[in-house]
Amino acid sequence: MPSFFKDRKLKKDHEQDAENQSGNNSVEYMHSSLLANLDTIKQKTGNSSDVVIRQLKMGENFDIKTAIVYVEGIVDNQSIQEFLLQSIMKDDHKETLNQHNALDLISEDMITIGNVSSIDTWNDLFLSLLAGDTLVLVDGTNQALSVDTKGGERRAITESSTQMVVRGPKEAFTESIGTNTAMIRRIIKSPDLWVESMKIGRVTHTDVTMMYIHGIANDQVIEEIRQRLHNIDIDSILESGYIQQFIEDQTMTTFPTIYDTERPDIVAGNLLEGRIAIFVDGTPFVLIAPAVFIQFFQSAEDYYVRFDIATSIRLLRVAMFIISLIAPATYVAVTTFHQEMVPTQLIVAIAAQREAVPFPAFVEALLMEITFEILREAGIRLPKAIGSAVSIVGALVIGQAAVQASIVSPAMVIIVSLTAIANFATPSFSMAISVRLLRFLFMICAAIFGFYGIILALLMTVVHLCSLRSFGIPYMAPLAPFIPTNNEDTVVRLPWWTLRKRPRLISANTSREGTNQQPSPPSSRGMVNRDFEEGDNSET
């Protein structure tokens, strides 16, 4: 039976003939000379010091020259030593080993590592080498073996730092795409969990993986995401945010149309609803598409607690979202145009506080909001050791000094503080930062038209949200268009035994669970009879 190397050689010969006929010489194949191959590797890598080349001699007369090439730091040195070098240097096939069957014997009888493949082009060789694989080259053969020895130092699995929960799994994704996909495999143990890998970036050749559950995810959405990923043509992909900006439907909006998370349980839950996850090597943040508006107000913990508690917390988040959006604008509108709408004692107290303030309410709110944004950005960028000091100085010293200097009123400090705290209640950072930008637009509308401007801005925001799409799915679904069967898990969350259907516009298989899942405890009559019978038996 011919080996896969011979089949690969025949395939290469056909490709060479086709290229000679078409005149296309873009694909460069390896040389037969080991010395020429090693010289090309050194030349292409600039003779880099971290590219290790180990030359060996094999065969009965030690006349077969062999070389092992790998990049130090991104390989598992122990695997190379135990499963590659020791196996080859034993050389139990001295009598039968020659240049023609050397790669076959090394692959089939010597190397004990699982993933071994054959390559014959320079493009495939450097992709494998710089991805952490080890190359085995033999003199007289224009092919090489690529042995999977990826390794190196990696960050351990730790608790999520951006999406904290009280109850639920504590593990979060890391920067290794292999570790991240394996974490999802441990949760969803199904052969229908399909994974498609590709490399994006002309220079970085970043590994990007698309994961979905076959039979649950919508095939049209899968094909749309796959096409958008393949259409990306850029020199580098350093984080999943690069991918997000290339494949999202709408760019002229502050609202995120693709969800991102670093929690495996959130990814698993969305996969089971029919969504698609996009993993990018080098970042712990995984993209989930398609995304809807209400999804950004849901937390993983909502599904681990009782439905009444989850519903009350979700309603609180929505209320905090509205407060963070219109609280400063409402203060500006009330103090500027609509004093009659506030109780007399309260408006008199506010007027007394603002008597010494030289700025209008809009300028006062603008100064406080910009100051708070500066403090928040500084607190994020500064080292942890002094980050808390900046918060104390900004919140206490600057705030108190601004009030005493009559630059702002105490009521404005309260409004801005309440707005900031409400903004932190939004589970998704991408949604929270979009509100921070829209807040200034609402303040401008309130300063010009009062409450009428706030209502106009709200109407424009709702119309804009209804016009957005995420891979063809309406952004406000299932609220607009209104789908009654899918509103069981939106602002309110009903008990698990009532959530029988997946989102209709997202999933191809809407059936989630069987019927008659409602808990049915034994009747009180049956319990009384059983206790009475147990009492009679104990007496006898």
C-alpha positions as CSV (number, residue, x, y, z in Angstrom):
1,M,0.0,0.0,0.0
2,P,1.6,3.3,-1.0
3,S,2.4,5.8,1.8
4,F,0.8,9.2,2.1
5,F,4.1,10.7,1.1
6,K,3.9,9.1,-2.3
7,D,0.4,10.3,-2.7
8,R,1.5,13.8,-1.8
9,K,4.3,13.6,-4.3
10,L,1.9,12.6,-7.1
11,K,-0.4,15.5,-6.1
12,K,2.6,17.8,-6.2
13,D,3.6,16.7,-9.6
14,H,0.1,17.3,-10.9
15,E,0.2,20.8,-9.3
16,Q,3.5,21.5,-10.9
17,D,2.3,20.5,-14.3
18,A,-0.8,22.7,-13.9
19,E,1.4,25.6,-12.9
20,N,3.8,25.1,-15.8
21,Q,0.8,25.1,-18.2
22,S,-0.8,28.2,-16.6
23,G,2.5,30.1,-16.1
24,N,1.7,30.7,-12.4
25,N,4.9,30.3,-10.2
26,S,3.5,31.8,-7.0
27,V,3.9,28.5,-5.1
28,E,7.5,27.6,-4.2
29,Y,8.4,24.0,-3.5
30,M,11.2,22.7,-1.3
31,H,14.6,21.6,-2.6
32,S,15.9,18.0,-2.6
33,S,19.1,19.1,-1.0
34,L,19.1,19.4,2.8
35,L,21.8,22.0,2.8
36,A,19.8,24.1,0.3
37,N,16.7,23.8,2.5
38,L,18.6,24.8,5.6
39,D,20.2,27.8,3.9
40,T,16.8,29.0,2.7
41,I,15.4,28.7,6.2
42,K,18.3,30.7,7.6
43,Q,17.9,33.3,4.9
44,K,14.2,33.7,5.3
45,T,14.4,34.0,9.1
46,G,17.3,36.4,9.0
47,N,19.5,33.8,10.7
48,S,17.5,34.4,13.9
49,S,19.1,33.1,17.0
50,D,15.8,31.5,18.3
51,V,15.5,29.3,15.2
52,V,17.2,26.0,16.4
53,I,18.6,23.7,13.8
54,R,19.8,20.2,15.0
55,Q,21.5,18.1,12.4
56,L,21.7,14.3,12.8
57,K,23.0,11.3,10.8
58,M,21.0,8.1,10.3
59,G,21.3,4.8,8.5
60,E,23.6,1.8,8.7
61,N,26.6,3.8,7.5
62,F,25.4,7.1,9.0
63,D,25.1,8.5,5.4
64,I,21.6,9.8,5.7
65,K,21.7,13.4,6.8
66,T,18.7,14.6,8.8
67,A,17.8,17.9,10.4
68,I,15.3,19.0,13.1
69,V,14.2,22.7,13.0
70,Y,12.1,24.5,15.6
71,V,11.7,27.9,17.2
72,E,12.8,28.2,20.8
73,G,10.2,29.5,23.2
74,I,7.0,28.4,21.4
75,V,7.6,24.6,21.4
76,D,7.4,22.0,24.1
77,N,11.1,21.1,24.7
78,Q,10.2,18.0,26.6
79,S,8.1,16.6,23.8
80,I,10.9,17.2,21.3
81,Q,13.4,15.5,23.6
82,E,11.3,12.4,24.6
83,F,9.1,11.7,21.7
84,L,11.2,13.0,18.8
85,L,14.9,13.1,19.3
86,Q,15.2,9.9,21.4
87,S,13.0,8.0,19.0
88,I,15.0,9.1,16.0
89,M,18.4,8.6,17.6
90,K,17.5,5.0,18.6
91,D,17.6,4.2,14.9
92,D,16.1,0.6,15.0
93,H,15.8,0.5,11.2
94,K,19.4,0.9,10.2
95,E,19.4,-1.9,7.7
96,T,16.2,-0.9,5.9
97,L,16.6,2.9,6.1
98,N,17.5,4.8,3.0
99,Q,16.8,8.2,1.5
100,H,13.7,7.0,-0.3
101,N,11.8,5.6,2.7
102,A,13.4,7.7,5.5
103,L,10.4,10.0,6.0
104,D,8.0,7.1,5.8
105,L,9.8,5.2,8.6
106,I,10.3,8.3,10.7
107,S,6.6,9.1,10.5
108,E,5.2,5.6,10.9
109,D,7.7,3.8,13.2
110,M,9.8,6.3,15.0
111,I,7.9,9.4,16.0
112,T,5.5,8.8,18.8
113,I,3.7,12.2,18.7
114,G,0.1,12.0,17.5
115,N,-0.2,14.8,15.0
116,V,2.3,14.4,12.1
117,S,1.8,15.8,8.6
118,S,3.8,16.2,5.4
119,I,4.6,19.5,3.7
120,D,6.4,20.3,0.5
121,T,6.0,24.1,0.0
122,W,7.9,26.9,1.6
123,N,4.7,28.7,2.6
124,D,3.4,25.6,4.6
125,L,6.9,25.1,6.1
126,F,7.2,28.5,7.6
127,L,3.5,28.6,8.7
128,S,4.2,25.3,10.6
129,L,7.6,26.4,11.9
130,L,6.4,29.7,13.3
131,A,3.2,28.2,14.8
132,G,5.2,26.0,17.1
133,D,5.7,22.8,15.1
134,T,9.0,21.0,14.7
135,L,10.2,20.2,11.2
136,V,12.1,17.0,10.2
137,L,14.0,17.3,7.0
138,V,16.0,14.5,5.2
139,D,18.6,15.0,2.5
140,G,17.5,13.9,-0.9
141,T,13.8,14.4,-0.2
142,N,11.9,17.5,-1.3
143,Q,9.4,17.1,1.5
144,A,9.4,17.6,5.3
145,L,7.5,16.3,8.3
146,S,5.6,18.8,10.5
147,V,5.4,17.5,14.1
148,D,2.9,19.1,16.5
149,T,5.1,20.2,19.4
150,K,3.3,23.5,20.3
151,G,4.1,24.7,23.8
152,G,5.9,27.4,25.7
153,E,4.9,29.5,28.6
154,R,1.2,30.3,28.8
155,R,-1.0,32.1,31.3
156,A,-2.9,29.7,33.6
157,I,-6.7,29.6,33.7
158,T,-7.9,32.2,36.3
159,E,-11.1,33.9,37.3
160,S,-12.7,36.4,35.0
161,S,-11.7,40.0,35.8
162,T,-14.4,41.7,33.7
163,Q,-17.5,39.5,34.3
164,M,-17.7,38.6,37.9
165,V,-20.4,36.3,39.4
166,V,-21.3,35.2,42.9
167,R,-22.6,31.8,41.8
168,G,-21.3,29.9,38.8
169,P,-18.0,28.7,37.2
170,K,-15.0,30.8,38.0
171,E,-12.8,29.9,35.1
172,A,-12.1,32.3,32.2
173,F,-10.5,32.1,28.8
174,T,-6.8,32.6,28.3
175,E,-4.7,33.8,25.4
176,S,-4.3,30.2,24.0
177,I,-6.9,29.4,21.4
178,G,-6.3,25.6,21.9
179,T,-7.0,26.0,25.6
180,N,-10.2,28.1,25.0
181,T,-11.7,25.6,22.5
182,A,-10.9,22.7,24.8
183,M,-12.8,24.5,27.7
184,I,-15.9,24.6,25.5
185,R,-15.4,20.9,24.6
186,R,-15.4,20.0,28.2
187,I,-18.8,21.7,28.7
188,I,-20.5,20.6,25.5
189,K,-19.7,16.9,24.9
190,S,-21.4,16.5,21.6
191,P,-20.1,15.5,18.2
192,D,-22.3,18.2,16.7
193,L,-20.0,20.8,18.1
194,W,-18.2,21.7,14.9
195,V,-15.0,23.8,14.6
196,E,-13.7,25.6,11.5
197,S,-10.2,27.0,11.7
198,M,-8.5,29.5,9.4
199,K,-5.6,31.9,9.4
200,I,-6.1,35.7,8.9
201,G,-3.4,38.3,8.5
202,R,-0.8,38.4,5.7
203,V,2.0,39.0,8.3
204,T,0.7,37.6,11.6
205,H,-1.2,34.5,10.2
206,T,-3.4,34.6,13.3
207,D,-5.4,31.5,14.1
208,V,-9.1,32.2,14.0
209,T,-11.7,29.5,14.8
210,M,-15.4,29.5,14.2
211,M,-17.4,27.2,16.5
212,Y,-21.1,26.3,16.3
213,I,-23.5,23.4,17.0
214,H,-24.6,21.7,13.8
215,G,-28.3,21.3,13.7
216,I,-29.0,24.1,16.1
217,A,-27.2,27.1,14.4
218,N,-28.7,28.7,11.4
219,D,-26.8,27.6,8.2
220,Q,-27.4,30.9,6.5
221,V,-25.9,32.8,9.4
222,I,-22.9,30.4,9.5
223,E,-22.3,30.9,5.8
224,E,-22.5,34.7,6.2
225,I,-20.0,34.7,9.0
226,R,-17.7,32.4,7.1
227,Q,-17.8,34.6,4.0
228,R,-17.1,37.7,6.0
229,L,-14.1,36.1,7.7
230,H,-12.7,34.9,4.5
231,N,-13.0,38.4,3.0
232,I,-10.8,40.0,5.6
233,D,-7.5,41.1,3.9
234,I,-5.2,42.8,6.4
235,D,-1.6,42.4,7.4
236,S,-2.2,41.7,11.1
237,I,-4.9,40.5,13.6
238,L,-3.8,41.2,17.1
239,E,-7.1,40.9,19.0
240,S,-10.7,39.9,18.4
241,G,-11.6,43.6,18.2
242,Y,-9.9,43.6,14.8
243,I,-12.3,40.8,13.6
244,Q,-15.3,42.5,15.2
245,Q,-14.8,45.8,13.3
246,F,-14.4,43.9,10.0
247,I,-17.5,41.7,10.1
248,E,-20.1,43.8,12.0
249,D,-23.1,45.0,10.0
250,Q,-23.2,48.6,11.0
251,T,-20.1,50.7,11.8
252,M,-21.8,54.1,12.3
253,T,-23.3,53.3,15.6
254,T,-22.2,53.4,19.3
255,F,-24.1,50.2,20.1
256,P,-22.2,46.9,19.9
257,T,-23.7,44.5,17.4
258,I,-21.4,41.6,18.3
259,Y,-21.2,40.3,21.9
260,D,-17.8,39.6,23.5
261,T,-17.0,37.6,26.6
262,E,-14.2,35.8,28.4
263,R,-16.4,33.3,30.2
264,P,-16.8,29.7,28.8
265,D,-20.2,29.2,30.3
266,I,-21.6,32.2,28.5
267,V,-20.2,31.0,25.2
268,A,-21.6,27.5,25.8
269,G,-25.0,28.9,26.6
270,N,-25.1,31.0,23.5
271,L,-23.9,28.1,21.3
272,L,-26.8,26.1,22.7
273,E,-29.2,28.9,21.6
274,G,-27.9,28.7,18.0
275,R,-25.3,31.4,18.0
276,I,-21.7,31.2,16.6
277,A,-18.6,31.8,18.6
278,I,-15.4,33.2,17.0
279,F,-12.1,32.5,18.8
280,V,-8.9,34.5,18.0
281,D,-5.5,33.3,19.1
282,G,-3.8,35.7,21.5
283,T,-6.8,37.1,23.3
284,P,-9.2,35.8,26.0
285,F,-12.2,37.6,24.6
286,V,-14.4,35.5,22.3
287,L,-16.9,37.0,19.9
288,I,-20.5,35.8,19.8
289,A,-22.8,36.5,16.8
290,P,-25.5,37.3,16.1
291,A,-26.2,39.6,19.1
292,V,-29.4,41.4,20.1
293,F,-29.9,44.4,22.3
294,I,-31.4,42.7,25.4
295,Q,-28.5,40.2,25.5
296,F,-26.1,42.9,26.8
297,F,-28.2,43.2,30.0
298,Q,-28.1,39.5,30.8
299,S,-25.5,37.9,33.0
300,A,-24.5,34.3,33.4
301,E,-25.6,34.3,37.0
302,D,-29.2,35.0,35.9
303,Y,-29.6,31.4,34.8
304,Y,-28.1,29.9,38.0
305,V,-30.6,31.6,40.5
306,R,-34.3,31.5,40.8
307,F,-36.3,33.1,38.0
308,D,-37.9,35.7,40.3
309,I,-34.5,36.9,41.5
310,A,-33.1,37.0,38.0
311,T,-36.1,39.0,36.7
312,S,-35.9,41.6,39.5
313,I,-32.1,42.0,38.8
314,R,-32.7,42.4,35.1
315,L,-35.4,45.0,35.7
316,L,-32.9,46.8,37.9
317,R,-30.3,46.8,35.2
318,V,-32.6,48.2,32.7
319,A,-33.7,51.0,35.1
320,M,-30.0,51.7,35.8
321,F,-29.3,51.9,32.1
322,I,-32.1,54.5,31.6
323,I,-30.8,56.5,34.6
324,S,-27.2,56.5,33.3
325,L,-28.5,57.7,29.9
326,I,-30.9,60.6,30.9
327,A,-30.1,61.6,34.5
328,P,-27.8,64.5,33.7
329,A,-30.0,65.6,30.8
330,T,-33.1,65.5,33.1
331,Y,-31.3,67.7,35.7
332,V,-30.3,70.2,32.9
333,A,-33.9,70.3,31.5
334,V,-35.5,70.7,34.9
335,T,-33.2,73.5,36.1
336,T,-33.3,75.3,32.8
337,F,-36.9,75.0,31.4
338,H,-39.2,73.1,33.6
339,Q,-38.9,74.3,37.2
340,E,-42.7,74.0,37.6
341,M,-42.5,70.2,37.4
342,V,-40.4,70.0,40.6
343,P,-41.8,70.4,44.1
344,T,-41.4,73.9,45.4
345,Q,-39.2,73.1,48.4
346,L,-36.9,71.0,46.2
347,I,-36.5,73.6,43.4
348,V,-35.9,76.3,46.0
349,A,-33.1,74.2,47.6
350,I,-31.6,73.6,44.2
351,A,-31.8,77.3,43.3
352,A,-30.2,78.2,46.5
353,Q,-27.3,75.8,45.8
354,R,-26.8,77.2,42.3
355,E,-27.0,80.8,43.3
356,A,-23.3,81.2,43.6
357,V,-22.5,79.0,40.6
358,P,-21.4,81.2,37.7
359,F,-22.2,78.6,34.9
360,P,-25.4,77.5,33.4
361,A,-26.7,74.0,34.3
362,F,-25.5,72.6,30.9
363,V,-21.9,73.8,31.3
364,E,-21.9,72.6,34.9
365,A,-23.0,69.1,33.9
366,L,-20.6,69.1,31.0
367,L,-17.6,70.0,33.3
368,M,-18.5,67.3,35.8
369,E,-19.1,64.6,33.2
370,I,-15.8,65.3,31.4
371,T,-14.0,65.4,34.8
372,F,-15.4,62.1,35.8
373,E,-14.5,60.6,32.4
374,I,-10.9,61.8,32.9
375,L,-10.7,60.3,36.4
376,R,-12.2,57.0,35.1
377,E,-9.7,56.7,32.3
378,A,-6.8,57.6,34.6
379,G,-7.9,55.0,37.1
380,I,-7.8,52.3,34.4
381,R,-4.4,53.2,33.0
382,L,-2.5,53.9,36.3
383,P,-0.8,51.0,38.2
384,K,-3.0,49.2,40.7
385,A,-0.9,50.5,43.6
386,I,-1.8,54.1,43.0
387,G,-5.1,53.7,41.1
388,S,-7.2,53.7,44.3
389,A,-5.4,56.9,45.4
390,V,-6.6,58.7,42.2
391,S,-10.2,57.6,42.9
392,I,-10.0,59.0,46.4
393,V,-8.4,62.2,45.3
394,G,-10.9,62.6,42.4
395,A,-14.0,61.7,44.3
396,L,-13.4,63.5,47.6
397,V,-10.8,66.2,47.2
398,I,-11.7,67.5,43.7
399,G,-15.5,67.1,44.2
400,Q,-15.5,68.8,47.6
401,A,-13.2,71.5,46.5
402,A,-15.3,72.2,43.4
403,V,-18.4,72.6,45.5
404,Q,-16.7,74.9,48.0
405,A,-15.3,77.0,45.2
406,S,-18.8,77.4,43.8
407,I,-17.8,75.9,40.4
408,V,-20.5,73.2,40.7
409,S,-23.5,72.7,43.0
410,P,-23.9,69.8,45.4
411,A,-26.9,68.5,43.5
412,M,-24.9,68.2,40.3
413,V,-22.2,66.1,42.2
414,I,-25.0,63.8,43.4
415,I,-26.4,63.5,39.9
416,V,-23.1,62.7,38.3
417,S,-22.2,60.2,41.0
418,L,-25.6,58.4,40.6
419,T,-25.1,58.3,36.9
420,A,-21.6,56.8,37.2
421,I,-22.8,54.1,39.6
422,A,-25.8,53.3,37.4
423,N,-23.5,52.9,34.4
424,F,-21.4,50.3,36.3
425,A,-24.5,48.2,36.7
426,T,-24.5,47.3,33.0
427,P,-22.9,43.8,32.7
428,S,-21.4,44.5,29.3
429,F,-18.6,47.0,29.1
430,S,-19.2,47.7,25.4
431,M,-22.8,48.6,26.1
432,A,-21.9,50.7,29.1
433,I,-19.3,52.8,27.1
434,S,-21.8,53.4,24.3
435,V,-24.1,55.0,26.9
436,R,-21.3,57.2,28.1
437,L,-21.1,58.7,24.6
438,L,-24.9,59.1,24.1
439,R,-25.2,60.9,27.5
440,F,-23.6,64.0,26.0
441,L,-26.0,64.0,23.1
442,F,-28.9,63.9,25.5
443,M,-27.5,66.7,27.5
444,I,-27.2,68.9,24.4
445,C,-30.8,68.2,23.4
446,A,-32.0,68.9,27.0
447,A,-30.0,72.2,27.0
448,I,-31.7,73.3,23.8
449,F,-35.2,72.0,24.0
450,G,-35.7,70.7,27.5
451,F,-37.8,67.7,28.0
452,Y,-38.9,67.9,24.4
453,G,-35.3,67.4,23.4
454,I,-34.9,64.4,25.7
455,I,-38.1,62.8,24.2
456,L,-36.9,63.5,20.7
457,A,-33.4,62.0,21.4
458,L,-35.1,58.9,22.9
459,L,-37.3,58.5,19.9
460,M,-34.3,58.8,17.6
461,T,-32.4,56.3,19.7
462,V,-35.2,53.7,19.5
463,V,-35.6,54.2,15.8
464,H,-31.9,53.8,15.4
465,L,-31.9,50.6,17.5
466,C,-34.8,49.1,15.4
467,S,-32.8,49.8,12.2
468,L,-29.7,47.9,13.3
469,R,-29.0,44.3,12.2
470,S,-26.6,41.7,13.5
471,F,-25.8,39.4,10.6
472,G,-29.3,40.0,9.3
473,I,-31.0,39.4,12.6
474,P,-33.0,42.5,13.9
475,Y,-31.1,44.0,16.8
476,M,-34.2,44.6,18.9
477,A,-35.6,41.0,18.5
478,P,-37.7,39.6,20.0
479,L,-39.1,42.9,21.2
480,A,-39.2,44.4,17.7
481,P,-40.4,42.5,15.8
482,F,-42.4,41.2,18.7
483,I,-42.2,37.4,19.1
484,P,-44.3,36.2,22.0
485,T,-42.7,32.8,22.3
486,N,-39.2,34.3,22.6
487,N,-40.1,36.9,25.2
488,E,-39.8,34.4,28.1
489,D,-36.1,35.2,28.4
490,T,-35.7,39.0,27.8
491,V,-36.3,41.6,30.4
492,V,-38.0,38.9,32.5
493,R,-36.9,35.3,32.8
494,L,-39.4,32.7,33.4
495,P,-38.6,29.3,35.0
496,W,-36.4,26.9,33.1
497,W,-39.2,24.4,32.6
498,T,-41.2,27.1,30.6
499,L,-38.2,27.9,28.2
500,R,-39.1,25.3,25.7
501,K,-38.1,27.3,22.6
502,R,-34.8,28.7,21.4
503,P,-34.8,32.2,19.6
504,R,-36.7,31.7,16.4
505,L,-34.7,34.1,14.3
506,I,-31.3,32.8,15.4
507,S,-31.6,29.0,15.7
508,A,-32.6,26.5,13.1
509,N,-33.9,24.0,15.7
510,T,-36.2,25.9,18.1
511,S,-37.1,22.9,20.3
512,R,-35.0,23.1,23.5
513,E,-36.7,20.7,25.9
514,G,-39.5,18.2,26.2
515,T,-43.0,18.8,27.6
516,N,-44.2,18.2,31.1
517,Q,-41.0,19.5,32.7
518,Q,-42.8,21.4,35.4
519,P,-41.9,20.2,38.9
520,S,-44.7,18.1,40.4
521,P,-44.2,17.4,44.1
522,P,-46.2,14.7,45.8
523,S,-49.7,15.7,46.9
524,S,-50.3,16.6,50.5
525,R,-52.8,13.7,50.8
526,G,-50.2,11.2,49.7
527,M,-47.7,12.6,52.1
528,V,-50.2,12.3,55.0
529,N,-51.1,8.7,54.1
530,R,-47.5,7.7,53.8
531,D,-46.6,9.3,57.2
532,F,-49.6,7.5,58.8
533,E,-48.6,4.2,57.4
534,E,-45.0,4.6,58.6
535,G,-46.3,5.5,62.1
536,D,-48.4,2.3,62.2
537,N,-45.5,0.2,61.2
538,S,-43.3,1.7,63.8
539,E,-45.9,1.0,66.6
540,T,-46.2,-2.7,65.5
